Amino acid sequence: MTMEVDILELSDRSAKFVLSKVGMAFANGIRRAMIADVPTLAIEYVNLYDNTSVLYDEQLALRLSLIPLVTDIETYVPQAECTVCGGEGCPACEVSLTLSSEGPAIVHSGDLISSDPLVQAADANISIVELKKGQKLVLEAIAHMGYGRDSVKWQAGIACGYKNMPIISVENCDACGHCAAECPKSIIRIEESGAMVPEEDLLKCSLCRLCEKACDINAIKVNYDENAFVFTMESDGSYTARDLILQASDVVKGKAEGLISILDQL
């Protein structure tokens, strides 16, 4: 059985697709990989040279660490896995970003100047701090590659979820309309032949089964396909939605290959 993927929506930051002919364990593996196992760049250390803003140094460092950075996975590796420096920090596993600003001004993420032109803030308009007249902020931030399972600052997938593909069947319906009145998604239509759900609205079903409970004659049944899943996901901007999905798939594939290798040695 060959896995199938049907793309429903795709943009730089979000995607919606149907993953079919797979089990729930595999679907959940893809979801978890997008959230926790795809490495990203995030600011981990901050050297503050001048900070006369209203925010404490620790508050500034926290804000900076949560700014998504565009990640070049072909160039950088997670610090703990770096064979060049052994995790000490080098151009293969870290990036330096500097910031120098004086008030009156609002400091934004776009004011960070990266040592690597390919590594920039995913959104240039994230507010960091407002500087009043005479206040200054001068710093150097060091970004490392890491995993979402270790800290939320390395979490590339910010809204990744799935549900089983809904299956709605209607038989011997008397067109009373009770099911349509109860449907929270308003996807059930009442026609002369009875209730029906347009094919384009089927994916909106939340599997709440309120329509079933409202039907006194058990004419409508809600079920789901155990081997088909409707995925929705969003990226924080460190990867495009397409690249994040592909990287997550590679992670799952790599773990499977590693397990096979271990089993072969037993």
C-alpha positions as CSV (number, residue, x, y, z in Angstrom):
1,M,0.0,0.0,0.0
2,T,1.5,3.3,-1.1
3,M,1.0,6.4,0.9
4,E,-0.9,9.2,-0.8
5,V,-0.8,13.0,-0.2
6,D,-3.4,15.4,-1.5
7,I,-2.6,19.1,-1.1
8,L,-5.6,21.2,-0.3
9,E,-4.0,24.5,0.6
10,L,-0.4,25.6,0.5
11,S,1.3,29.0,1.3
12,D,4.6,30.1,2.7
13,R,3.5,29.7,6.3
14,S,0.6,27.2,6.3
15,A,-0.6,24.1,4.6
16,K,-3.6,21.8,4.7
17,F,-3.4,18.3,3.1
18,V,-4.9,14.8,3.3
19,L,-2.5,12.0,4.2
20,S,-4.0,8.6,3.3
21,K,-3.1,4.9,3.3
22,V,-1.1,5.3,6.5
23,G,-1.7,4.4,10.2
24,M,-2.3,6.8,13.1
25,A,1.1,6.1,14.5
26,F,2.8,7.4,11.3
27,A,0.5,10.4,11.1
28,N,1.3,11.3,14.7
29,G,5.0,10.8,14.0
30,I,4.8,13.4,11.3
31,R,3.0,15.8,13.6
32,R,5.5,15.4,16.4
33,A,8.5,15.7,14.0
34,M,7.2,19.1,12.8
35,I,6.9,20.3,16.3
36,A,9.8,18.8,18.1
37,D,12.4,17.1,15.8
38,V,13.2,19.5,13.0
39,P,16.2,21.6,14.0
40,T,15.9,25.4,13.8
41,L,18.1,28.4,14.6
42,A,17.2,30.5,17.7
43,I,19.0,33.0,19.8
44,E,20.5,31.3,22.9
45,Y,23.1,33.7,24.3
46,V,23.0,37.5,24.5
47,N,26.0,39.8,25.2
48,L,24.6,43.1,26.4
49,Y,27.0,46.0,26.1
50,D,24.6,48.8,26.8
51,N,21.0,48.6,28.0
52,T,19.3,51.6,29.4
53,S,15.8,50.6,28.3
54,V,12.9,49.8,30.6
55,L,13.4,46.0,30.3
56,Y,15.8,44.0,32.4
57,D,18.5,42.1,30.6
58,E,16.8,38.8,31.2
59,Q,13.5,40.1,29.7
60,L,15.3,41.3,26.6
61,A,17.1,37.9,26.2
62,L,13.8,36.1,26.5
63,R,12.2,38.3,23.9
64,L,15.1,37.8,21.5
65,S,15.1,34.0,21.9
66,L,11.5,33.8,20.8
67,I,12.1,35.6,17.5
68,P,11.9,33.0,14.7
69,L,15.0,33.0,12.4
70,V,15.1,31.8,8.8
71,T,17.0,28.5,9.0
72,D,19.5,27.2,6.5
73,I,19.6,23.5,7.4
74,E,22.2,22.8,4.6
75,T,24.7,25.1,6.3
76,Y,24.2,24.6,10.0
77,V,24.0,21.6,12.3
78,P,22.7,21.4,15.9
79,Q,25.4,22.5,18.3
80,A,25.4,19.2,20.3
81,E,26.0,17.3,17.0
82,C,28.7,19.6,15.6
83,T,31.8,17.6,14.7
84,V,33.8,20.7,13.9
85,C,34.0,22.2,17.3
86,G,32.5,19.5,19.5
87,G,29.7,21.8,20.7
88,E,31.9,24.7,21.7
89,G,30.5,27.0,19.0
90,C,31.7,27.7,15.5
91,P,30.5,28.9,12.1
92,A,29.0,25.5,11.5
93,C,26.6,25.6,14.4
94,E,26.1,29.2,15.4
95,V,25.3,32.7,13.9
96,S,26.1,36.1,15.4
97,L,23.5,38.9,15.2
98,T,24.2,42.4,16.4
99,L,21.9,45.3,17.3
100,S,22.6,48.9,18.1
101,S,19.8,51.4,18.6
102,E,19.2,54.7,20.3
103,G,15.9,56.3,21.3
104,P,13.4,57.6,20.6
105,A,12.6,54.5,18.6
106,I,10.8,51.2,18.7
107,V,13.4,48.4,18.2
108,H,12.1,45.7,15.9
109,S,13.4,42.2,15.0
110,G,14.3,43.7,11.6
111,D,17.0,45.8,13.3
112,L,19.0,42.7,14.0
113,I,22.0,42.5,11.7
114,S,23.1,38.9,11.0
115,S,26.6,37.8,10.1
116,D,25.0,35.5,7.6
117,P,22.8,37.2,5.0
118,L,20.7,34.0,4.7
119,V,19.8,34.0,8.4
120,Q,17.4,36.8,9.2
121,A,14.4,37.3,11.4
122,A,11.4,35.6,9.8
123,D,9.3,38.6,10.6
124,A,10.9,42.1,10.5
125,N,8.2,43.8,12.5
126,I,8.3,41.9,15.8
127,S,8.6,44.6,18.5
128,I,11.4,44.1,21.0
129,V,11.4,47.3,23.2
130,E,10.6,50.9,22.9
131,L,13.4,53.3,23.6
132,K,12.8,56.8,25.0
133,K,15.0,59.8,24.2
134,G,18.6,59.1,25.4
135,Q,18.0,55.3,26.0
136,K,20.3,52.9,24.2
137,L,20.4,49.2,23.4
138,V,23.7,47.6,22.1
139,L,24.1,43.9,22.0
140,E,25.3,40.8,20.3
141,A,23.1,37.7,20.1
142,I,24.4,34.2,19.4
143,A,21.9,31.8,17.7
144,H,22.4,28.1,17.8
145,M,20.6,25.2,16.1
146,G,18.4,23.1,18.4
147,Y,15.3,21.0,18.6
148,G,11.8,21.9,19.7
149,R,11.8,19.0,22.2
150,D,14.4,20.8,24.2
151,S,12.9,24.3,24.1
152,V,10.0,26.1,22.6
153,K,12.3,28.7,21.0
154,W,13.4,25.9,18.6
155,Q,9.9,24.8,17.7
156,A,9.3,25.4,14.0
157,G,5.8,24.0,13.8
158,I,3.4,26.2,15.9
159,A,0.0,24.8,15.0
160,C,0.3,21.2,13.7
161,G,-2.7,18.9,14.1
162,Y,-4.8,16.3,12.3
163,K,-8.1,14.5,12.4
164,N,-9.4,11.4,10.7
165,M,-11.1,11.8,7.3
166,P,-14.9,12.1,8.1
167,I,-17.4,9.7,6.5
168,I,-21.0,10.7,6.6
169,S,-23.8,8.5,5.4
170,V,-27.5,9.2,5.2
171,E,-30.3,6.6,4.6
172,N,-34.1,6.8,4.8
173,C,-34.0,10.5,5.8
174,D,-37.4,12.2,6.3
175,A,-35.9,15.7,5.8
176,C,-37.0,16.9,9.2
177,G,-33.9,19.2,9.4
178,H,-33.0,18.5,13.1
179,C,-29.5,17.4,12.1
180,A,-28.9,20.6,10.1
181,A,-30.0,22.7,13.0
182,E,-27.6,21.0,15.4
183,C,-24.5,21.0,13.1
184,P,-22.0,23.5,14.5
185,K,-20.2,23.7,11.1
186,S,-23.5,24.3,9.1
187,I,-22.4,21.8,6.5
188,I,-25.6,19.7,6.3
189,R,-28.2,20.7,3.7
190,I,-31.8,19.6,3.6
191,E,-33.2,18.8,0.2
192,E,-36.4,17.0,-0.9
193,S,-34.7,13.6,-0.8
194,G,-33.3,14.3,2.7
195,A,-30.2,15.5,4.4
196,M,-26.9,15.6,2.5
197,V,-23.3,17.0,3.0
198,P,-21.7,18.5,-0.1
199,E,-18.4,16.9,-0.9
200,E,-16.5,20.2,-0.7
201,D,-17.8,20.7,2.9
202,L,-17.1,17.2,4.1
203,L,-13.6,18.1,5.5
204,K,-15.2,20.7,7.7
205,C,-16.9,18.0,9.8
206,S,-15.4,18.0,13.3
207,L,-16.8,14.4,14.1
208,C,-18.8,15.8,17.0
209,R,-21.8,13.6,16.1
210,L,-24.4,16.1,17.3
211,C,-26.3,15.4,14.1
212,E,-26.5,11.7,15.0
213,K,-27.9,12.6,18.5
214,A,-30.5,14.9,17.0
215,C,-31.8,12.3,14.5
216,D,-34.7,10.3,16.1
217,I,-34.8,7.7,13.3
218,N,-31.0,7.1,13.0
219,A,-30.9,8.2,9.4
220,I,-27.5,9.9,9.6
221,K,-24.3,8.2,10.6
222,V,-20.9,9.8,11.2
223,N,-17.8,7.7,11.0
224,Y,-14.2,8.1,9.9
225,D,-11.5,6.5,7.8
226,E,-8.9,5.0,10.1
227,N,-6.2,5.3,7.4
228,A,-6.8,8.8,6.2
229,F,-6.0,12.1,8.0
230,V,-6.7,15.7,7.4
231,F,-3.6,17.7,8.4
232,T,-3.4,21.4,9.1
233,M,-0.1,23.0,10.0
234,E,1.6,26.4,10.4
235,S,5.3,27.3,10.4
236,D,6.8,30.1,12.5
237,G,8.7,31.2,9.4
238,S,12.0,29.5,10.1
239,Y,11.0,27.2,7.3
240,T,8.4,27.4,4.6
241,A,5.4,25.1,5.3
242,R,6.5,22.9,2.4
243,D,10.1,22.6,3.7
244,L,9.0,21.9,7.2
245,I,6.8,19.0,6.1
246,L,9.6,17.6,4.0
247,Q,12.1,17.9,6.8
248,A,9.7,16.2,9.2
249,S,9.2,13.3,6.7
250,D,13.0,12.9,6.5
251,V,13.2,12.8,10.3
252,V,10.7,10.0,10.5
253,K,12.4,8.1,7.6
254,G,15.8,8.5,9.4
255,K,14.4,7.1,12.6
256,A,12.9,4.2,10.8
257,E,16.1,3.4,9.1
258,G,18.0,3.7,12.4
259,L,15.6,1.2,14.0
260,I,16.0,-1.2,11.1
261,S,19.8,-1.0,11.5
262,I,19.6,-1.8,15.2
263,L,17.3,-4.7,14.6
264,D,19.6,-6.1,11.9
265,Q,22.4,-6.2,14.5
266,L,20.4,-8.3,17.0
